[in-house]
């Protein structure tokens, strides 16, 4: 970076830079955003199309018959199915998957069978108590982690930050066992690999 510190602070503001260990980390975060933006967009588009196809199998007008608590993320009155599909947030799709319990439609079974969260952070669990994670649970966690990365990336937040304990900030808290929580995280240097693995499972090299 050839810019002096004072000019850099003037451009990005000290309040923002306080969330980074240095201006170098701030720049590294931009570099990470460059690497993952198109990957996240591809994943989002493909997954929403898979979910829509699954929902259309039973009701082609499912978007206009949503359950209580789930609303379309648009303010206009368009009735065009494809337009509505393209305008929904990733959070909308996660809600649809959760409500209808269609987690496995988002990912291939063989991908989930061999998927291990330890690959992306060695303290991630492969078992909840004595039971191995099943494919429903894996798909649920992958969707939540991907939403976390997507939201932080597209809101220009720090993807590289670690908690004081050393745990990555890119984490989700899961409760599969009646009040007992488990955290699943992704190391900053494994974000690209994580997204590439998802893309490959979706048929994108």
C-alpha positions as CSV (number, residue, x, y, z in Angstrom):
1,X,0.0,0.0,0.0
2,X,1.5,3.3,-1.1
3,X,-0.9,5.5,0.7
4,X,0.2,7.3,3.9
5,X,-1.6,6.4,7.1
6,X,-3.3,9.8,7.5
7,X,-4.8,9.7,4.0
8,X,-5.8,6.1,4.5
9,X,-7.7,7.0,7.8
10,X,-9.3,9.9,6.0
11,X,-10.7,7.7,3.3
12,X,-11.9,4.8,5.4
13,X,-12.5,6.4,8.8
14,X,-10.8,5.5,12.1
15,X,-14.1,4.0,13.5
16,X,-14.1,1.4,10.7
17,X,-10.4,0.7,11.0
18,X,-10.7,0.1,14.8
19,X,-12.2,-3.3,13.9
20,X,-8.9,-4.4,12.3
21,X,-5.6,-5.1,13.8
22,X,-3.9,-2.8,11.2
23,X,-4.4,-1.0,7.9
24,X,-2.7,-4.0,6.3
25,X,-5.4,-6.4,7.6
26,X,-8.0,-4.0,6.3
27,X,-6.4,-4.3,2.8
28,X,-6.1,-8.1,3.2
29,X,-9.8,-8.1,3.9
30,X,-10.5,-6.3,0.6
31,X,-8.3,-8.9,-1.2
32,X,-10.4,-11.7,0.4
33,X,-13.6,-10.0,-0.8
34,X,-12.2,-9.9,-4.3
35,X,-11.5,-13.6,-4.2
36,X,-14.9,-14.7,-2.8
37,X,-17.6,-12.4,-4.1
38,X,-18.3,-14.2,-7.4
39,X,-18.1,-17.6,-5.6
40,X,-20.7,-16.5,-3.1
41,X,-22.9,-15.2,-5.8
42,X,-22.7,-18.5,-7.8
43,X,-23.5,-20.5,-4.7
44,X,-26.5,-18.3,-3.8
45,X,-28.0,-18.5,-7.3
46,X,-27.5,-22.3,-7.7
47,X,-28.9,-23.1,-4.3
48,X,-31.9,-20.9,-4.7
49,X,-32.7,-22.5,-8.0
50,X,-32.4,-26.0,-6.5
51,X,-34.8,-25.0,-3.7
52,X,-37.3,-23.4,-6.1
53,X,-37.3,-26.5,-8.3
54,X,-37.9,-28.7,-5.3
55,X,-40.8,-26.5,-4.1
56,X,-42.3,-26.3,-7.6
57,X,-42.6,-30.1,-7.7
58,X,-45.6,-29.9,-5.4
59,X,-46.9,-26.4,-6.1
60,X,-45.7,-24.0,-8.9
61,X,-47.4,-21.1,-7.1
62,X,-45.6,-21.8,-3.8
63,X,-44.2,-18.3,-3.6
64,X,-47.8,-16.9,-3.2
65,X,-48.7,-19.5,-0.5
66,X,-46.0,-18.9,2.1
67,X,-46.4,-20.0,5.7
68,X,-46.8,-17.6,8.5
69,X,-43.6,-16.0,9.5
70,X,-42.0,-16.0,6.0
71,X,-42.5,-13.1,3.7
72,X,-41.2,-12.2,0.3
73,X,-38.3,-9.8,0.4
74,X,-39.7,-7.4,-2.1
75,X,-41.8,-4.2,-1.9
76,X,-43.4,-4.2,-5.3
77,X,-46.4,-6.1,-6.6
78,X,-44.7,-8.2,-9.3
79,X,-46.3,-11.6,-10.0
80,X,-43.5,-12.9,-12.2
81,X,-42.0,-16.1,-10.7
82,X,-38.5,-15.7,-12.0
83,X,-38.3,-12.1,-11.0
84,X,-39.4,-12.9,-7.5
85,X,-36.9,-15.8,-7.2
86,X,-34.0,-13.5,-8.2
87,X,-35.0,-10.8,-5.6
88,X,-35.1,-12.9,-2.5
89,X,-32.3,-12.8,0.0
90,X,-30.2,-15.8,1.0
91,X,-31.9,-15.6,4.4
92,X,-35.2,-16.1,2.8
93,X,-34.0,-19.4,1.2
94,X,-32.6,-20.6,4.5
95,X,-36.0,-20.0,6.1
96,X,-37.7,-21.9,3.4
97,X,-35.3,-24.9,3.8
98,X,-35.8,-24.8,7.6
99,X,-39.6,-24.7,7.4
100,X,-40.1,-27.4,4.8
101,X,-37.2,-29.5,6.0
102,X,-35.7,-29.8,2.5
103,X,-32.0,-29.4,3.5
104,X,-30.8,-32.2,1.3
105,X,-32.2,-30.7,-1.9
106,X,-29.5,-28.0,-1.7
107,X,-26.5,-30.4,-1.7
108,X,-25.7,-33.8,-3.2
109,X,-25.9,-36.8,-0.9
110,X,-22.4,-38.0,-1.6
111,X,-21.0,-34.5,-0.9
112,X,-22.7,-34.5,2.5
113,X,-21.6,-38.1,3.2
114,X,-17.9,-37.2,3.0
115,X,-18.1,-33.6,4.3
116,X,-16.1,-32.8,7.4
117,X,-16.1,-29.4,9.2
118,X,-12.8,-30.3,10.7
119,X,-11.2,-29.5,7.3
120,X,-11.9,-25.9,7.8
121,X,-11.3,-25.5,11.6
122,X,-9.7,-28.4,13.5
123,X,-11.8,-27.8,16.6
124,X,-15.1,-28.3,14.8
125,X,-17.1,-31.3,15.9
126,X,-17.8,-34.4,13.9
127,X,-20.1,-35.8,16.6
128,X,-22.8,-34.2,18.8
129,X,-22.3,-36.2,22.0
130,X,-21.9,-39.8,20.8
131,X,-23.7,-39.4,17.5
132,X,-22.0,-38.5,14.2
133,X,-23.5,-35.5,12.3
134,X,-26.1,-36.7,9.9
135,X,-26.6,-35.1,6.4
136,X,-29.5,-33.0,7.5
137,X,-27.4,-31.5,10.2
138,X,-24.5,-30.9,7.9
139,X,-26.6,-29.2,5.3
140,X,-28.2,-27.0,8.0
141,X,-24.7,-25.9,9.3
142,X,-23.3,-25.4,5.8
143,X,-26.3,-23.1,4.9
144,X,-25.9,-21.1,8.1
145,X,-22.1,-20.7,7.7
146,X,-22.5,-19.7,4.0
147,X,-25.1,-17.1,5.0
148,X,-22.7,-15.8,7.6
149,X,-19.8,-15.5,5.1
150,X,-22.1,-14.0,2.5
151,X,-23.6,-11.3,4.9
152,X,-20.3,-10.3,6.3
153,X,-18.6,-10.2,2.9
154,X,-21.4,-8.2,1.2
155,X,-21.5,-5.8,4.1
156,X,-17.8,-5.3,3.9
157,X,-17.1,-6.6,7.4
158,X,-13.9,-8.1,8.7
159,X,-13.6,-11.8,7.5
160,X,-10.2,-12.3,9.0
161,X,-10.9,-11.4,12.6
162,X,-10.5,-13.9,15.4
163,X,-12.2,-13.8,18.8
164,X,-10.0,-13.2,21.9
165,X,-10.1,-16.9,22.5
166,X,-8.6,-17.5,19.1
167,X,-11.9,-18.9,17.6
168,X,-12.7,-17.5,14.2
169,X,-15.4,-14.9,14.0
170,X,-16.9,-16.8,11.1
171,X,-18.9,-19.1,13.4
172,X,-22.5,-20.4,13.9
173,X,-24.0,-21.6,17.1
174,X,-26.1,-24.7,16.7
175,X,-28.6,-26.3,19.1
176,X,-29.4,-29.8,18.1
177,X,-29.6,-31.2,21.6
178,X,-32.2,-29.4,23.7
179,X,-30.2,-26.4,24.9
180,X,-26.7,-27.7,24.5
181,X,-24.9,-25.5,22.0
182,X,-22.1,-26.4,19.6
183,X,-20.1,-23.9,17.5
184,X,-18.9,-24.5,14.0
185,X,-16.3,-22.2,12.5
186,X,-14.1,-21.5,9.5
187,X,-10.5,-20.3,9.7
188,X,-10.0,-17.2,7.6
189,X,-7.4,-18.9,5.5
190,X,-9.9,-21.7,4.7
191,X,-12.7,-19.5,3.5
192,X,-11.8,-19.8,-0.2
193,X,-11.3,-23.6,0.1
194,X,-14.6,-24.0,1.8
195,X,-16.5,-22.1,-0.9
196,X,-14.6,-23.9,-3.7
197,X,-15.6,-27.2,-2.2
198,X,-19.2,-26.2,-2.2
199,X,-19.0,-25.0,-5.8
200,X,-17.4,-28.2,-6.9
201,X,-20.2,-30.2,-5.3
202,X,-22.7,-28.1,-7.2
203,X,-21.0,-28.8,-10.5
204,X,-18.9,-25.6,-10.8
205,X,-15.1,-26.1,-11.2
